Every structure is written in C-alpha cells, then in structure tokens.
Amino acid sequence: MLPAPASAKCFAVLYPIPVDAPTETKMAVLQSSTYGKDNVKFLKVKKDPLNPKVHEVMEATVKVLLVGNFDVAYTKADNAPIVPTDTIKNTILVEAKKFDVFPIEGFVAHLGLHFINKYSHVSGVDIEIFQHRWTKYPVNGKIHDHSFLKDGEELRTASLKYKRSGEFVLKSGIKDLTVLKSTGSMFYGFNQCDYTTLKPTTDRILSTDVDSVWEWDSKKLGSLQNVISQARAGLFDSAYKSARETTLSLFALENSASVQATMYNMCEEILKLVPLVSNVSYSLPNKHYFLIDLSWKGLENDNELFYPSPHPNGLIKCTVGREKKAKF
Ligand SMILES: O=c1[nH]c(=O)c2[nH]c(=O)[nH]c2[nH]1
C-alpha cells in the first residue's frame, strides 16, 4: 500500500479512528452518476413527398444523459468507457436527419433504443425533447405552405427513462403555455388565522404558465418498438391535442373555485380522453394581479386596473392517476 499523504496523517491525529472501525475505511464512495449533452438544438424541415414546397418544421432542444459502467472515469481518472458528450450530440443530429422526428415521442423512443443497443456498458438513458411551437398561418384565407408563426414560448415535451432491462417511463407534456382570464375565477372559504390578510373573492384575474405532463402506461404500451409504431399511428399527436384543448377549454369555461380544483378537473378529463395514460400532473404558478386602489382619487376600480405582481407567485402542483398511491 502507498503511504498515506501527509494531510491524511494530520487528519488521523486530530480525529483518531475508533479501534473497532474496519482497518480500510473508505473516505468516499461514488453513489450515483450520469452525464450527457444538454441543449442540442436542430430545426428539421419535413417536405411533402407529393408537393415539395409544402413543409412542416420541427425545432427541437434535446437532452440525453447516460447511466452505466462509467465509475472508473470518476474514481480513477480513466476515460476509457466515456462516450464523449460530443459524440452524443453528433448522434442526436445524425439520427434527426435519418429518422422521422415527428412526433417527438417516436424520436425519443428511437434515441433510447439507439444508445442502449450501441453501447453495451450503457445501462440506462434519460432523454428529454422540447419541441418549439411553429404554426403555419393563413395568407388570403389559406394556410401558407411554408411560412410559420412562433406561437409564444409554449413547448411540447417528451421524456424517456429507459433501462437495458426493457423497463421504461415515457411522459409527454406541455410547458410554458401562458393563459389569463379576466373574470370567472374565485377564491373564498380558505383557512383563516391570525396570519391571514387575503380577502375572499368571487371575481378575480387568474393567470398561469401551464406545465402539464401525462405519463403513459408502459405495461400497455409494451415496448419502445411499439411506442414508435403508435407514434406513426397518431396516438401521441391525438393525446397532445386532447390535453391542450382540455386545458384551454376548462380554463376558459369553468368558474374556477381555485387553481387546485381547476387543475384536478383538467387531469380527470385527460384521463377520461386518453385511456393509455396512467397519470396526469400539472404544475401551475398562480401569477397574481392585484387591484390598484384608486379611491384616494375618488375613482372606483371595478376589476379594471391591476398591478401585475412580478413576485412572489403561488405554485400549485398535483398528480392524478387511476388508483390511489401512498403519500410521502
Ligand atoms: O387558487 C388559489 N389557490 C391557493 O392556494 C391560493 N392561495 C392564495 O393566496 N391565493 C390562492 N388561489
């Protein structure tokens, strides 16, 4: 055994090891690790084979993280097992060229299979795809063939955790869909105590950035090969459409009792519409708009002039499934 460095001896004098301790006490153990490339971006043009000037575009941001037998890279400075993150980036781009990236659930499954099948020491992958929202718009009453409008910051999302054993967790979602309603929202009947200043209201502004995720039933989907087949058959596009329409229509139509009650109703409706989804989650900031007091000027303010509060905001989350789950 090599002699302990001077600093370790010093440490041993200050903190003597108890006599019944094992002779070889490890100071550090690698408990978990993962690595990969984040923020890999591409825009792919999909041309209609019958009419090559008619396009769809996919602008995407991709993250791929690998888990596997990489311990020596951390503990022994041995880089031999490392698939460079640069190679991971190249793979995402080459596969985006070769494979149909529409819809992102099919592409995420393809990437998962690729990394597990190509590298025998990779035991799992954790992949995320964010699709930016480019929508074709009408010109002279007709949707233009290849001109797109960036429809806000909204993203469509897909994520996959996939293990060599075949187990997988596939999720789809919507992120940063910003909505506001100027009436049709209430909040009253809440807990009152000596810290409460909030006044109950039957009419307020409600605004949020929707972050919604629906998890697919992996047992029913079976395999990633089947995910790719279902992607081609339109399952994920129709679920995305149902989830987005449900979110927007319930937000608009319901006289909301609270963010909590409204988000629960959205989850319930999506579960009803998409049988292959096992649970739905929402994470919603409550973006406050405060009524400005103009009484000092003798002006009434009947929910007309508000101050958009930059912070703090409420943050309300829930997951709704088809069966009860133990709460932590
Ligand atoms: O819908 C709401 N839920 C809350 O939990 C809450 N708390 C709060 O101050 N305002 C609101 N609004």
The ligand as an ORCA input file, in Angstrom:
! r2SCAN-3c Opt
* xyz 0 1
  O     -56.426     29.290     -6.296
  C     -55.744     29.621     -5.313
  N     -55.202     28.667     -4.514
  C     -54.450     28.948     -3.406
  O     -53.954     28.039     -2.698
  C     -54.249     30.314     -3.116
  N     -53.568     30.961     -2.128
  C     -53.700     32.288     -2.366
  O     -53.190     33.202     -1.629
  N     -54.469     32.513     -3.471
  C     -54.808     31.295     -3.976
  N     -55.537     30.934     -5.045
*
